[in-house]
Amino acid sequence: MFGTATSDMATAVTKAGGLGIIGGGFDLAPNSAQLTALDADLAKAASALSIEPGRTLPVVVGFITFHSSFEHVLETVPPLLEKYRVAGVWLAFPQPGAHADVIKELKRKGEAWGLKVFVQVGTVEAAEEAATHGVDVIVVQGIDAGGHQWAQGASIVSLVPEVRDMLEQNFNGHNIALIAAGGIMDGRGLAAATALGAEGIVMGTKATN
């Protein structure tokens, strides 16, 4: 939701008891205008939430990973995360086998303030890969979602339970959170997602209404 999920939306969600997400964009090259805008948006979020320097900013910053400039991610993104001590970084649409080192390094750089790494996936295979790489949160997006889609996918009705079973079987004790995304618009969707095995939900389109 780059361009829509700004600091205004993110801070409103955080103030309401959730964890707001800011869309950081896809251009991660040095001197990227998107990253310059993100810097300003994070400063605005810190001000809106009265977060003083040195305290963790309770928002997550998300990036789309399939742009060619993603090769610069470890050069350009960690300084921003550290500057504002952002609570989480979200990697959307990871390429198979491509982000193990990125995830490991982001966790290392953010260890000082407890940075959590989120990875958004659309298959059980991708979820297992993310878990193997040591992510903190797996966001399972079903084809119910209103935004970008996968070439192949399934509804959260079947996908979330399969990922939950995989985590319990192969990663028991790893403390990986499972979040459901896609088509969730109200309390009924939340109840359904938790019954399916999710520990939380993400809502995007709902917040634009």
C-alpha positions as CSV (number, residue, x, y, z in Angstrom):
1,M,0.0,0.0,0.0
2,F,2.8,2.4,-0.9
3,G,1.5,5.9,-1.2
4,T,-1.6,5.1,0.9
5,A,-0.2,3.6,4.1
6,T,1.6,6.7,5.3
7,S,2.4,7.9,8.8
8,D,-1.1,9.3,9.2
9,M,-2.7,5.9,8.8
10,A,0.1,4.1,10.7
11,T,0.0,6.3,13.7
12,A,-3.8,6.2,13.9
13,V,-3.6,2.4,13.9
14,T,-0.9,2.3,16.6
15,K,-2.8,4.8,18.7
16,A,-5.9,2.5,18.5
17,G,-3.9,-0.4,19.9
18,G,-2.6,-2.0,16.7
19,L,0.8,-1.8,15.0
20,G,0.7,0.6,12.1
21,I,2.5,0.0,8.8
22,I,4.1,2.5,6.6
23,G,4.7,1.6,3.0
24,G,8.3,2.3,2.3
25,G,8.2,1.7,-1.4
26,F,10.3,-0.3,-3.8
27,D,13.1,2.0,-4.9
28,L,15.9,1.3,-2.4
29,A,18.8,2.8,-4.5
30,P,21.1,5.4,-2.9
31,N,19.5,8.9,-3.2
32,S,16.1,7.3,-3.8
33,A,13.3,9.9,-3.6
34,Q,11.1,7.2,-2.0
35,L,13.6,6.7,0.9
36,T,13.9,10.5,1.4
37,A,10.1,10.7,1.7
38,L,10.2,7.7,4.1
39,D,12.7,9.5,6.3
40,A,10.3,12.5,6.5
41,D,7.3,10.2,7.1
42,L,9.1,8.4,10.0
43,A,10.0,11.7,11.6
44,K,6.3,12.7,11.3
45,A,5.3,9.4,12.9
46,A,7.7,9.8,15.8
47,S,6.3,13.3,16.4
48,A,2.7,12.2,16.2
49,L,3.4,9.4,18.7
50,S,5.6,11.5,21.0
51,I,8.5,9.1,20.6
52,E,11.7,10.6,21.9
53,P,15.1,9.8,20.4
54,G,16.4,6.5,21.7
55,R,12.9,4.9,22.1
56,T,11.4,2.4,19.7
57,L,9.0,3.8,17.2
58,P,6.0,1.4,17.3
59,V,5.4,1.1,13.5
60,V,6.5,-1.3,10.8
61,V,8.0,-0.2,7.5
62,G,7.3,-2.4,4.5
63,F,9.2,-2.7,1.2
64,I,8.4,-4.5,-2.0
65,T,11.4,-6.7,-2.8
66,F,11.2,-7.6,-6.5
67,H,12.6,-4.3,-7.8
68,S,16.1,-4.4,-9.1
69,S,17.2,-1.7,-6.6
70,F,16.6,-4.2,-3.8
71,E,20.3,-5.2,-4.1
72,H,21.0,-2.0,-2.2
73,V,18.7,-2.9,0.7
74,L,21.5,-3.4,3.3
75,E,23.1,-0.2,2.3
76,T,20.2,2.1,2.4
77,V,17.5,0.7,4.7
78,P,19.3,-0.1,8.0
79,P,20.4,3.5,8.6
80,L,16.7,4.6,8.5
81,L,15.6,1.7,10.7
82,E,18.3,2.6,13.3
83,K,17.7,6.3,13.1
84,Y,14.1,5.9,14.3
85,R,14.5,2.5,16.0
86,V,11.5,1.2,14.0
87,A,9.8,-1.8,15.6
88,G,9.6,-3.9,12.5
89,V,10.6,-4.2,8.8
90,W,8.3,-6.0,6.4
91,L,9.7,-7.7,3.2
92,A,6.9,-8.3,0.7
93,F,7.0,-10.8,-2.2
94,P,10.4,-12.3,-1.5
95,Q,12.1,-14.1,-4.3
96,P,12.8,-17.8,-3.7
97,G,16.2,-18.3,-2.1
98,A,17.2,-14.7,-2.5
99,H,16.8,-13.1,1.0
100,A,18.5,-15.3,3.6
101,D,21.5,-13.0,4.0
102,V,19.3,-9.9,4.0
103,I,17.0,-11.3,6.8
104,K,20.0,-12.4,8.9
105,E,21.7,-9.0,8.5
106,L,18.6,-7.0,9.3
107,K,18.1,-9.0,12.5
108,R,21.7,-8.5,13.4
109,K,21.6,-4.7,12.8
110,G,18.3,-4.4,14.7
111,E,19.2,-6.6,17.6
112,A,20.0,-3.6,19.8
113,W,16.4,-2.3,19.9
114,G,14.5,-5.6,19.1
115,L,13.7,-5.1,15.5
116,K,11.3,-7.7,14.2
117,V,11.5,-9.0,10.6
118,F,8.2,-9.7,8.8
119,V,8.0,-11.6,5.5
120,Q,4.9,-11.7,3.4
121,V,4.3,-15.0,1.6
122,G,1.6,-16.7,-0.4
123,T,2.5,-20.4,-0.3
124,V,3.5,-23.0,2.3
125,E,6.8,-23.4,0.6
126,A,7.6,-19.7,0.9
127,A,6.5,-19.7,4.5
128,E,8.9,-22.6,5.3
129,E,11.7,-20.8,3.6
130,A,11.1,-17.7,5.6
131,A,11.0,-19.7,8.8
132,T,14.3,-21.4,7.9
133,H,15.9,-17.9,7.4
134,G,14.9,-16.9,10.9
135,V,12.1,-14.4,10.5
136,D,10.1,-13.3,13.4
137,V,6.7,-12.9,11.7
138,I,5.2,-14.7,8.7
139,V,2.4,-12.8,7.0
140,V,0.3,-15.3,5.0
141,Q,-1.5,-13.4,2.2
142,G,-4.4,-15.3,0.6
143,I,-5.9,-14.6,-2.8
144,D,-8.6,-12.9,-0.9
145,A,-6.4,-9.8,-0.8
146,G,-7.2,-6.7,-2.8
147,G,-3.6,-5.7,-3.6
148,H,-0.7,-7.4,-5.4
149,Q,-1.3,-11.1,-6.0
150,W,0.8,-14.2,-6.5
151,A,1.1,-16.2,-9.7
152,Q,-0.3,-19.1,-7.7
153,G,-2.0,-19.0,-4.4
154,A,-4.9,-20.0,-2.2
155,S,-7.4,-18.5,0.2
156,I,-6.4,-18.0,3.8
157,V,-9.1,-20.5,4.6
158,S,-6.8,-23.3,3.4
159,L,-3.4,-21.5,3.5
160,V,-3.3,-20.4,7.1
161,P,-4.0,-23.9,8.6
162,E,-1.4,-25.5,6.3
163,V,1.2,-22.9,7.3
164,R,0.3,-23.3,11.0
165,D,0.7,-27.1,10.7
166,M,4.0,-26.7,9.0
167,L,5.3,-24.4,11.7
168,E,4.2,-26.7,14.5
169,Q,5.8,-29.7,12.8
170,N,9.1,-28.2,11.7
171,F,9.7,-25.1,13.8
172,N,8.1,-25.8,17.1
173,G,9.7,-23.6,19.8
174,H,11.1,-21.1,17.3
175,N,8.6,-18.4,18.4
176,I,7.5,-17.4,14.9
177,A,4.3,-15.4,14.8
178,L,1.7,-16.2,12.1
179,I,-0.4,-13.3,10.7
180,A,-3.2,-13.6,8.2
181,A,-3.8,-11.1,5.4
182,G,-6.4,-10.8,2.7
183,G,-10.1,-10.2,2.7
184,I,-10.4,-9.5,6.4
185,M,-12.7,-6.5,7.1
186,D,-14.2,-6.9,10.5
187,G,-14.4,-8.9,13.8
188,R,-15.8,-11.9,12.0
189,G,-12.7,-12.1,9.8
190,L,-10.5,-11.7,12.9
191,A,-12.4,-14.6,14.6
192,A,-12.1,-16.8,11.6
193,A,-8.4,-16.1,11.1
194,T,-7.6,-16.9,14.7
195,A,-9.7,-20.1,14.5
196,L,-7.7,-21.1,11.4
197,G,-4.4,-20.7,13.3
198,A,-3.3,-17.1,12.9
199,E,-2.2,-15.1,15.9
200,G,-3.2,-11.8,14.4
201,I,-4.4,-10.1,11.2
202,V,-3.4,-7.4,8.7
203,M,-6.0,-5.1,7.2
204,G,-5.1,-2.8,4.4
205,T,-8.0,-2.0,2.1
206,K,-10.4,-1.7,5.1
207,A,-8.3,1.2,6.4
208,T,-8.8,3.2,3.2
209,N,-12.6,3.3,3.4
